[in-house]
Amino acid sequence: MLEGPNLYFPRAAVKLTLDVSALLGEDAGGLQQRKAARRVEQLVRRIAREAGTSRLGVRVRPTPDPHVLVVAYPWRRRERGRVLGEAVAAVLDGGDEAAAVQRVRDTEPGPGPTTIRPKVPVVAITGTNGKTTTSRMVAHVARQAGKHVGWSSTDGIYVDGELVEAGDYSGPSGAGRVLARPEVEFAVTETARGGILLKGIGVQHNDVSVVTNVTADHLGLQGIDTVDQLAEVKGVVARITKKSGWAVLNADDPRVLAMRTTTPAQPWVFTRDPDSPAVREVLAAGGRATTVIDGWVTVLVPGEEPDPLVRVADVPMTLGGLSRFNVENTLAAASAALGAGLPREAVVTGLRTFQPDVEHNFGRLNMWRLPEGPVVVMDLAHNEAGLEGLLEVLRGLADRSSPPGRVLLGLGAVGDRTDELITNLGEIAAKGADVVAIGHKQRYLRGRVPEEMDVLMRAGAERVGVSGLAAYPTELESLQALVEVARPGDVVGLMCHAERVEVVAWVTGLGGVTYTP
């Protein structure tokens, strides 16, 4: 049961995964699958109509398994919607269609959807990388404007910067819990792929949507096997943005930029390139853009003078422009905050005061300098693009030393990623770092064993001539091993997911102090 807007419909829907082998015969090719899809669609409509529902939208999609189809249809009453799905499955398994119709007809309708119609401004943020940092920045800006801010995320529910419920609340329950709190005047919802696919989005609409980017991650899960399919999922957030609102889109990501054609909202693009053709196109259509001109974060509005907000070098998250990912996150956050109606002064103050430290952005690009030792950088870096962004920062920091220092990296991956992605991480790490050690994420192996992860990451490193990567049972142990061999001027990075609290405690226990380049 999808509780709100989803991949298939802009409202609550039932999603069925059906074995249609009985409809295929011996030939299970694409043509037969499409014929089966048509028959299933007709079956759903027929049972619904004969049970009393005259009009019903039905979506049928193929899957990589030709014997399996995904079917979705909206529901207004929970029990009748659920039983209709069970009735369809029963008929496909050889049951009597008349009996299935009678069962649906006799079912009590049940309650309606719990999708929330927000009464306060909502900024919904999604994307493969950068959504947590961007959402934290927007929430911080809103607090500078004097708003009581609620924020739902993969880390928990926050109100005015205080954690009130720990856990992964990037699904519909997170938005619901934030908007249920009476003190909240401004809501920021971090919206992840999994929540959209498994439960739908918990609100009927948002005022501003942000899509940071779409890159290869979480593929092979919940029927999403390609980046194009992943972009379609992320695009749900933009599709439910109010017509009077703004869809903030990455102009440098073609899949994200294309979402301007499917959202009812006005497009507001962001890019580091002020001469991007996308900027000209969006401005010509009456949209807006945020970019970098002469080192300033600058807003472009049709028919108006450019508005330079703040120097990139004065935004701590960008590390003086060293972190290109966080320059983009800054552009996205500024666009979203302005699009949501927050004052320009609050946006400027918020960007200048949001720090890459544990207090403001826990687990994302947190940096310490150890006494007479290296700089340590902790970041999630959970996929290829994230790791490339982390290595860019590590190398930039190491090159600032005289002589330039080395880059040492604690490499790790979550177990439910594809073999290809895990192997690629090993290759990227070995190519970009001088010393690499594997540190396993014990709580996130998700069905794999450490030895299997070692084989994949080492295979990636061997593609670029690096062999014999050392492996450690935990993220913290890999960091400890790297710090032990690091020298002053070196930079040690850690891809950290499972042991952020433990890493912070260990680094600060050594006397590490927050480092800002």
Wavefront OBJ file of the C-alpha trace (Angstrom):
o trace
v 0.000 0.000 0.000
v 1.568 3.279 -1.122
v 0.351 5.961 1.264
v 0.796 9.022 -0.958
v 2.154 10.266 -4.306
v 4.363 7.623 -5.877
v 6.064 6.441 -9.044
v 2.743 5.486 -10.625
v 0.153 8.032 -9.465
v 0.095 11.452 -7.749
v -2.004 9.951 -4.937
v -2.163 6.849 -2.754
v -1.996 3.609 -4.733
v -1.818 -0.159 -4.447
v 1.229 -1.801 -6.014
v 1.094 -5.474 -6.967
v 3.960 -7.684 -8.086
v 2.322 -10.512 -10.015
v 3.532 -13.808 -11.470
v 1.872 -14.021 -14.888
v 3.472 -17.263 -16.071
v 0.033 -18.772 -16.714
v -0.668 -16.078 -19.325
v 2.562 -16.451 -21.262
v 2.641 -19.947 -22.633
v 5.985 -21.323 -23.769
v 7.186 -18.055 -25.306
v 8.046 -15.633 -22.498
v 9.496 -12.944 -24.774
v 8.754 -9.263 -24.876
v 5.713 -9.556 -27.172
v 4.044 -12.136 -24.957
v 4.816 -10.082 -21.875
v 3.124 -7.041 -23.398
v 0.083 -9.101 -24.306
v -0.023 -10.409 -20.739
v 0.215 -6.843 -19.423
v -2.834 -5.875 -21.459
v -4.816 -8.851 -20.176
v -3.894 -8.097 -16.561
v -4.912 -4.447 -16.977
v -8.269 -5.552 -18.373
v -8.707 -8.021 -15.515
v -8.115 -5.377 -12.850
v -10.536 -2.952 -14.485
v -13.176 -5.657 -14.981
v -13.133 -6.875 -11.377
v -13.181 -3.280 -10.080
v -16.060 -2.298 -12.392
v -18.193 -5.318 -11.551
v -17.546 -4.712 -7.842
v -18.845 -1.141 -8.125
v -15.911 1.054 -9.201
v -16.814 2.508 -12.587
v -13.501 4.224 -13.378
v -10.073 3.108 -12.230
v -6.641 4.123 -13.444
v -4.335 1.138 -13.908
v -0.624 1.143 -14.692
v 1.186 -2.051 -15.717
v 4.971 -2.229 -16.020
v 7.306 -5.008 -17.110
v 10.207 -6.217 -14.982
v 13.534 -7.845 -15.925
v 11.820 -11.193 -15.240
v 9.426 -11.748 -18.172
v 7.148 -13.805 -15.912
v 6.581 -10.914 -13.492
v 4.601 -7.698 -13.937
v 4.101 -4.726 -11.624
v 0.541 -3.412 -11.476
v -0.579 -0.240 -9.713
v -3.913 1.495 -9.223
v -5.068 4.305 -6.886
v -7.126 3.617 -3.792
v -9.598 5.730 -1.856
v -10.571 3.126 0.756
v -7.850 0.968 2.238
v -9.558 -2.390 2.725
v -11.354 -2.459 -0.595
v -8.168 -1.412 -2.389
v -6.182 -4.149 -0.670
v -8.764 -6.857 -1.325
v -9.000 -5.906 -4.996
v -5.298 -6.707 -5.321
v -5.732 -10.041 -3.559
v -8.673 -10.862 -5.828
v -6.654 -10.174 -8.980
v -3.826 -12.388 -7.735
v -6.307 -15.158 -6.905
v -7.773 -15.133 -10.419
v -4.309 -15.288 -11.963
v -3.631 -18.310 -9.765
v -6.661 -20.058 -11.272
v -9.428 -18.805 -9.004
v -12.990 -18.018 -10.032
v -13.442 -14.462 -11.277
v -17.072 -14.187 -10.135
v -16.067 -15.197 -6.624
v -13.275 -12.618 -6.689
v -15.740 -9.909 -7.685
v -18.119 -10.906 -4.889
v -15.312 -10.820 -2.339
v -14.390 -7.261 -3.312
v -18.053 -6.194 -3.314
v -18.599 -7.635 0.187
v -15.508 -5.999 1.720
v -16.017 -3.053 4.064
v -14.390 -0.010 2.394
v -12.096 0.855 5.304
v -10.398 4.190 6.041
v -9.077 6.620 3.445
v -5.444 7.617 2.813
v -3.530 9.478 5.496
v -1.685 11.699 3.002
v -1.148 15.103 4.587
v -2.148 18.436 3.059
v 0.536 20.727 4.531
v -0.464 23.977 6.248
v 3.106 25.320 6.392
v 5.712 25.759 3.631
v 7.406 22.485 2.675
v 10.745 22.134 0.896
v 11.250 18.549 -0.329
v 14.785 17.508 -1.281
v 15.899 14.405 -3.145
v 18.869 13.260 -5.204
v 21.593 10.638 -5.154
v 24.222 12.836 -3.512
v 23.969 16.030 -1.517
v 20.379 15.816 -0.295
v 21.302 15.608 3.409
v 23.732 18.535 3.280
v 21.344 20.614 1.166
v 18.384 19.938 3.445
v 20.445 20.817 6.516
v 21.524 24.065 4.865
v 17.939 25.017 3.991
v 16.788 24.248 7.533
v 19.651 26.355 8.919
v 18.720 29.286 6.672
v 15.090 29.060 7.790
v 16.187 29.235 11.410
v 18.165 32.386 10.632
v 14.849 33.804 9.409
v 13.345 33.145 12.831
v 11.253 30.146 11.797
v 10.562 27.108 13.964
v 11.881 24.463 11.578
v 11.085 20.762 11.365
v 13.322 18.514 9.305
v 12.962 14.813 8.460
v 15.974 12.872 7.228
v 17.814 9.578 7.090
v 19.230 10.413 10.546
v 15.957 11.280 12.285
v 13.444 14.013 13.044
v 14.851 17.393 14.053
v 13.031 20.443 15.373
v 15.000 23.678 15.579
v 18.225 21.738 15.261
v 17.479 19.277 18.078
v 17.083 15.563 17.410
v 13.656 14.507 18.688
v 13.438 11.036 17.105
v 16.379 8.993 15.856
v 16.067 6.674 12.855
v 15.592 6.737 9.112
v 12.669 9.080 8.480
v 13.257 9.776 4.782
v 9.933 8.104 3.956
v 6.307 9.259 4.382
v 6.298 8.795 8.159
v 9.069 11.394 8.483
v 7.099 14.115 6.736
v 4.034 13.169 8.754
v 5.837 13.377 12.078
v 7.359 16.753 11.248
v 4.094 18.292 10.067
v 2.192 16.899 13.042
v 4.232 19.010 15.457
v 2.286 22.197 16.222
v 5.369 24.366 16.735
v 6.723 23.753 13.211
v 6.370 26.781 10.904
v 8.613 25.594 8.084
v 9.283 22.002 7.029
v 12.210 20.445 5.172
v 11.812 16.829 4.079
v 14.700 14.732 2.838
v 13.055 12.260 0.480
v 14.924 9.080 -0.405
v 14.373 6.619 -3.229
v 13.390 3.788 -0.910
v 10.633 5.760 0.776
v 9.089 6.748 -2.555
v 9.119 3.154 -3.836
v 7.987 1.363 -0.691
v 5.478 3.784 0.838
v 5.043 6.786 -1.441
v 5.412 10.394 -0.335
v 3.531 11.387 2.799
v 2.334 14.816 1.612
v -0.025 15.778 -1.202
v 2.249 18.547 -2.409
v 5.306 20.595 -1.581
v 6.022 24.286 -2.140
v 9.588 23.833 -3.365
v 11.283 20.691 -4.629
v 15.027 20.181 -5.031
v 16.651 17.448 -7.110
v 20.410 17.604 -6.564
v 21.534 14.962 -9.096
v 20.914 11.385 -10.207
v 23.821 8.940 -10.447
v 24.251 5.179 -10.201
v 23.359 4.016 -6.693
v 20.897 1.553 -5.153
v 20.493 -0.101 -8.554
v 19.118 -3.629 -8.576
v 16.793 -2.868 -5.657
v 12.968 -2.626 -5.679
v 12.849 -3.067 -9.442
v 15.119 -0.101 -10.231
v 17.925 -1.338 -12.471
v 19.000 1.701 -14.505
v 19.866 5.331 -13.830
v 16.968 6.392 -16.058
v 14.556 4.436 -13.874
v 16.127 5.959 -10.771
v 15.625 9.442 -12.230
v 11.965 8.667 -12.780
v 11.623 7.787 -9.100
v 13.387 10.962 -7.954
v 11.215 12.957 -10.347
v 8.109 12.180 -8.272
v 9.224 14.897 -5.835
v 9.242 17.522 -8.594
v 5.942 16.289 -10.056
v 3.990 17.046 -6.871
v 5.313 20.587 -6.461
v 2.587 23.233 -6.449
v 2.048 25.201 -9.638
v 2.826 28.379 -7.701
v 6.048 26.876 -6.341
v 9.539 26.202 -7.654
v 11.288 23.065 -8.869
v 14.991 23.560 -8.125
v 16.896 21.420 -10.624
v 20.545 20.705 -11.421
v 21.141 22.223 -14.852
v 24.315 20.140 -15.331
v 22.502 16.790 -14.958
v 20.473 16.073 -18.129
v 18.109 13.687 -16.359
v 17.376 16.236 -13.648
v 17.043 19.150 -16.060
v 14.485 17.135 -18.051
v 12.202 17.122 -14.988
v 11.244 20.712 -15.784
v 8.954 19.235 -18.471
v 7.048 17.037 -16.000
v 6.581 19.388 -13.044
v 3.736 21.905 -12.807
v 6.058 24.234 -10.875
v 8.281 26.960 -12.263
v 11.877 25.836 -12.941
v 14.766 27.296 -10.938
v 18.031 25.782 -12.123
v 21.455 25.835 -10.509
v 24.862 25.364 -12.107
v 28.470 26.424 -11.601
v 28.535 27.501 -15.262
v 26.796 30.862 -15.831
v 27.028 30.354 -19.602
v 25.182 27.046 -19.546
v 22.602 26.765 -22.347
v 20.151 25.503 -19.713
v 20.385 28.845 -17.899
v 19.526 30.770 -21.054
v 16.647 28.438 -21.873
v 15.102 28.547 -18.396
v 15.446 32.319 -18.082
v 13.867 32.792 -21.507
v 10.887 30.737 -20.304
v 10.460 32.901 -17.198
v 12.313 30.685 -14.739
v 15.266 31.555 -12.524
v 18.844 30.407 -12.055
v 21.521 30.445 -9.398
v 25.133 30.239 -10.530
v 28.669 31.455 -9.819
v 29.807 34.710 -11.421
v 33.172 36.259 -10.549
v 33.366 34.039 -7.478
v 29.928 35.074 -6.156
v 26.818 32.947 -5.624
v 24.525 34.885 -7.951
v 20.790 34.768 -8.628
v 19.519 35.487 -12.147
v 15.944 36.658 -12.703
v 14.589 37.576 -16.150
v 14.537 41.317 -16.708
v 16.521 42.121 -13.558
v 20.142 42.819 -12.687
v 22.163 39.833 -11.408
v 21.977 39.574 -7.606
v 25.306 38.520 -6.019
v 24.444 36.999 -2.633
v 27.728 35.902 -1.107
v 31.256 35.018 -2.180
v 31.802 31.301 -2.625
v 34.949 31.673 -0.498
v 32.785 32.987 2.362
v 30.588 29.872 2.424
v 32.373 27.462 4.819
v 30.833 24.330 3.275
v 32.584 24.967 -0.041
v 36.048 24.918 1.606
v 36.906 28.062 -0.307
v 35.562 26.543 -3.528
v 37.642 23.371 -3.143
v 34.565 21.141 -2.785
v 32.707 21.383 -6.079
v 29.913 19.173 -4.756
v 29.284 21.582 -1.927
v 29.379 24.576 -4.257
v 26.471 22.882 -6.040
v 24.748 22.118 -2.727
v 25.121 25.785 -1.800
v 23.545 26.889 -5.075
v 20.665 24.452 -4.565
v 20.091 25.516 -0.953
v 20.109 29.223 -1.830
v 17.618 28.633 -4.653
v 15.302 26.575 -2.446
v 15.378 29.039 0.433
v 14.623 32.012 -1.808
v 11.974 30.041 -3.673
v 10.283 29.260 -0.364
v 10.074 32.966 0.408
v 12.817 33.232 3.024
v 14.425 36.688 3.232
v 17.574 37.350 1.239
v 19.392 38.472 4.409
v 18.626 35.153 6.115
v 19.929 33.251 3.096
v 23.212 35.149 3.122
v 23.637 34.760 6.893
v 22.723 31.084 6.760
v 25.217 30.268 4.032
v 27.977 32.136 5.842
v 27.368 30.422 9.194
v 26.678 26.814 8.180
v 29.870 24.908 8.986
v 31.254 21.534 7.839
v 31.410 20.336 11.438
v 29.687 17.788 13.637
v 27.233 20.335 15.003
v 25.928 21.509 11.630
v 26.530 18.619 9.240
v 27.282 15.441 11.170
v 28.921 12.742 9.066
v 29.420 14.891 5.980
v 32.887 16.286 5.327
v 33.734 16.663 9.037
v 37.427 17.570 9.456
v 39.934 17.550 12.332
v 43.623 18.241 12.635
v 45.441 15.858 14.947
v 48.259 17.246 17.154
v 51.478 17.067 15.139
v 49.702 14.738 12.751
v 47.479 14.567 9.697
v 44.121 16.093 8.899
v 41.281 13.554 9.238
v 38.170 13.876 7.054
v 35.009 11.823 7.686
v 32.367 11.647 4.952
v 29.577 9.312 3.861
v 30.839 9.034 0.240
v 28.527 6.074 -0.332
v 28.820 5.745 -4.106
v 31.136 6.447 -7.027
v 30.275 10.130 -7.420
v 30.478 10.669 -3.680
v 33.898 9.025 -3.462
v 35.221 11.070 -6.381
v 34.027 14.219 -4.627
v 35.705 13.185 -1.367
v 38.995 12.370 -3.108
v 38.920 15.746 -4.837
v 38.751 17.438 -1.428
v 41.414 15.181 0.110
v 43.865 15.837 -2.722
v 43.191 19.565 -2.605
v 43.906 19.658 1.132
v 47.047 17.527 0.794
v 48.403 19.735 -2.005
v 48.191 22.769 0.267
v 50.976 21.376 2.438
v 54.583 22.146 1.661
v 55.769 19.761 0.433
v 52.412 18.266 -0.660
v 51.169 15.510 1.609
v 49.778 12.100 0.798
v 46.149 11.025 0.604
v 45.244 8.009 2.712
v 41.758 6.535 2.410
v 39.607 4.218 4.495
v 37.508 2.491 1.826
v 34.183 0.790 2.437
v 30.815 -0.017 0.885
v 27.330 -1.094 1.865
v 26.602 -4.708 1.001
v 23.414 -4.230 -1.009
v 25.193 -2.351 -3.792
v 25.901 -4.165 -7.052
v 29.146 -6.055 -7.620
v 30.018 -3.545 -10.330
v 29.593 -0.533 -8.048
v 31.640 -2.078 -5.235
v 34.398 -3.003 -7.677
v 34.360 0.486 -9.152
v 34.789 1.974 -5.682
v 37.969 -0.051 -5.293
v 39.271 1.244 -8.618
v 38.421 4.888 -7.858
v 40.019 4.652 -4.427
v 43.249 3.080 -5.676
v 43.515 5.601 -8.509
v 42.897 8.643 -6.320
v 44.648 7.827 -3.033
v 48.254 7.034 -2.202
v 47.381 4.522 0.516
v 44.105 2.592 0.772
v 42.789 0.354 3.556
v 39.437 -1.397 3.562
v 37.221 -0.829 6.607
v 34.018 -2.873 6.742
v 30.603 -1.505 7.669
v 29.551 -4.396 9.876
v 25.967 -3.200 10.402
v 25.469 -2.650 6.684
v 26.805 -5.807 5.046
v 23.201 -6.715 4.171
v 23.672 -10.359 3.306
v 27.298 -10.285 2.196
v 30.348 -11.370 4.153
v 33.494 -9.216 4.552
v 35.607 -11.607 2.498
v 33.296 -11.157 -0.496
v 33.549 -7.379 -0.186
v 37.355 -7.650 -0.005
v 37.491 -9.624 -3.244
v 35.408 -7.065 -5.124
v 37.216 -3.962 -3.874
v 40.641 -5.531 -4.380
v 39.657 -6.508 -7.917
v 38.837 -2.876 -8.621
v 42.170 -1.700 -7.220
v 44.019 -4.250 -9.326
v 42.571 -2.675 -12.478
v 44.892 0.281 -11.860
v 47.869 -1.778 -10.711
v 47.327 -1.652 -6.940
v 47.306 -4.988 -5.111
v 47.225 -6.278 -1.564
v 44.842 -3.758 0.022
v 44.796 -4.294 3.781
v 41.362 -4.977 5.268
v 40.045 -4.319 8.780
v 36.845 -5.490 10.485
v 35.487 -1.975 11.102
v 35.651 1.556 9.782
v 37.304 2.774 12.978
v 40.047 0.142 12.828
v 40.898 1.089 9.252
v 41.128 4.742 10.291
v 43.372 3.888 13.239
v 45.693 1.919 10.973
v 45.949 4.780 8.480
v 46.535 7.448 11.125
v 49.331 5.318 12.565
v 51.298 5.500 9.295
v 50.322 9.074 8.371
v 52.739 11.983 8.605
v 52.204 15.694 9.210
v 50.875 17.186 5.982
v 49.037 13.995 5.030
v 45.253 13.852 4.793
v 43.353 10.769 5.942
v 39.831 10.312 4.590
v 37.268 7.815 5.858
v 34.123 6.648 4.066
v 32.072 6.368 7.227
v 28.528 5.103 7.650
v 28.337 2.663 10.552
v 30.615 4.180 13.208
v 30.343 7.944 12.988
v 29.854 8.412 16.721
v 32.774 6.120 17.545
v 35.052 7.861 15.028
v 34.252 11.304 16.435
v 34.942 10.082 19.970
v 38.270 8.522 18.982
v 39.517 11.503 16.960
v 38.592 14.056 19.612
v 40.056 11.764 22.259
v 43.410 12.068 20.471
v 43.140 15.839 20.770
v 41.817 16.418 17.269
v 40.404 19.901 16.781
v 37.880 20.989 14.159
v 39.729 22.008 11.019
v 38.575 24.619 8.523
v 40.871 25.200 5.510
l 1 2 3 4 5 6 7 8 9 10 11 12 13 14 15 16 17 18 19 20 21 22 23 24 25 26 27 28 29 30 31 32 33 34 35 36 37 38 39 40 41 42 43 44 45 46 47 48 49 50 51 52 53 54 55 56 57 58 59 60 61 62 63 64 65 66 67 68 69 70 71 72 73 74 75 76 77 78 79 80 81 82 83 84 85 86 87 88 89 90 91 92 93 94 95 96 97 98 99 100 101 102 103 104 105 106 107 108 109 110 111 112 113 114 115 116 117 118 119 120 121 122 123 124 125 126 127 128 129 130 131 132 133 134 135 136 137 138 139 140 141 142 143 144 145 146 147 148 149 150 151 152 153 154 155 156 157 158 159 160 161 162 163 164 165 166 167 168 169 170 171 172 173 174 175 176 177 178 179 180 181 182 183 184 185 186 187 188 189 190 191 192 193 194 195 196 197 198 199 200 201 202 203 204 205 206 207 208 209 210 211 212 213 214 215 216 217 218 219 220 221 222 223 224 225 226 227 228 229 230 231 232 233 234 235 236 237 238 239 240 241 242 243 244 245 246 247 248 249 250 251 252 253 254 255 256 257 258 259 260 261 262 263 264 265 266 267 268 269 270 271 272 273 274 275 276 277 278 279 280 281 282 283 284 285 286 287 288 289 290 291 292 293 294 295 296 297 298 299 300 301 302 303 304 305 306 307 308 309 310 311 312 313 314 315 316 317 318 319 320 321 322 323 324 325 326 327 328 329 330 331 332 333 334 335 336 337 338 339 340 341 342 343 344 345 346 347 348 349 350 351 352 353 354 355 356 357 358 359 360 361 362 363 364 365 366 367 368 369 370 371 372 373 374 375 376 377 378 379 380 381 382 383 384 385 386 387 388 389 390 391 392 393 394 395 396 397 398 399 400 401 402 403 404 405 406 407 408 409 410 411 412 413 414 415 416 417 418 419 420 421 422 423 424 425 426 427 428 429 430 431 432 433 434 435 436 437 438 439 440 441 442 443 444 445 446 447 448 449 450 451 452 453 454 455 456 457 458 459 460 461 462 463 464 465 466 467 468 469 470 471 472 473 474 475 476 477 478 479 480 481 482 483 484 485 486 487 488 489 490 491 492 493 494 495 496 497 498 499 500 501 502 503 504 505 506 507 508 509 510 511 512 513 514 515 516 517
